[in-house]
Amino acid sequence: MRTPPGFVLLGAITAALACAHAAASGVTYKYREDDGTVWFTDQRPSGETIDRYEFLGYRGRPPASSSCNITATKIQERANRIATPLRRYAVRFSVDEALVRAMVRVESCFDPQAVSRVGAQGLMQLMPATARALEVSHPFDVLENLRGGIEYFASLQSRYEDPELALAAYNAGPGAVARHDGIPPYPETQDYVRRVLEYWRAPE
């Protein structure tokens, strides 16, 4: 039997390795055929077989690091340009302004056009599916992206009542936090939480 491109067959290697292989691009889907054969893939499902797919989540979303290849002065200039709407939405959704600013610093270095290698977009690096769920039609628009990202993080903060878990869920997904009963053991997620907390707690 020929393996479809981008798929890993369960049984050829262990399920854990299959998931890790498919998650290398940051997202994993599980597909089951009529005969019980199970595949893991990082390719988005479509067409008549879409109901056979199960979304397993993201394995830690990497930051859009290329957006940070500028001087500290330029990064501060970017931060200043979005300071007013960031403050407004932080107040609106009852989220600590300094914490949100730290998130945006780590997510995108305040670059409204940032795109990560797994397709997260804009200031708060919204994945396309998340953006749609939050009714963010233009993820590179400063106001829409901040509103959607801060609203989503506020919901996570209310759910976990722990900023570290809320940050982990924002980066790796609530499903990953639930499966691991805490911050997932993904290096990217653990580094993300650490860096956001450092910026948050740093003196102004």
C-alpha positions, 0 to 999 in steps of 0.5 A: 500500500502506498503512503499518501504524501505527508502522511505517516502510517500507524504501525510502521513506527510507534504512534508517538513517533508518528505524531511527532513527525506530523507535528514537525510543521506545528499541526497534526491530524489523525485519519482513519480508513474504513479498514481501521488503518490510521494515518497521521498528517500535517496536511489540512483535510478537505473534500468528502473525507473530511469527517474522517479526520480528527484534529489533534492540535498544535505542538507548540507554536514557534514565534515569528522570530524573523520579525525580531531581526531589527534593533531594539530601538525599532522594536520600541518604535513598533511597540509605541505605535500600537500602545493605545489600542493595546491598552484599550483592549486590555482594559476592555477584556480585563487583562493586564496590559503589561502581560499582553505587551509581553505576549506581543513582544514574544509573538511578533516583536510588535510586527503587524505583518509577522507570519510564523512558519506554521502560518500564525499571523499578525501581532498576536500570531493568530492561527487562521482557524482561531482568527475565524472563530474570533471573527477576525477577518483581517488578521494583519489589521492591528485593531482586529488582531489585537482585539481577537488575540486579547479576547481569546487570551482573556477567555483562557485566563478566566478558564485557568486562573493561572497566567502560566497555564493560560500562556501555555494554552495560547501557544500550544492549545488548551487540548495540549494543556489538558493532555499534559495536566499542565504546561506541555513538555514542548520546548517551544511552549516552555520557552514561550511561557518563560520569555513572556513572564520575563518580559512581563516581570521586567522593570519598565 
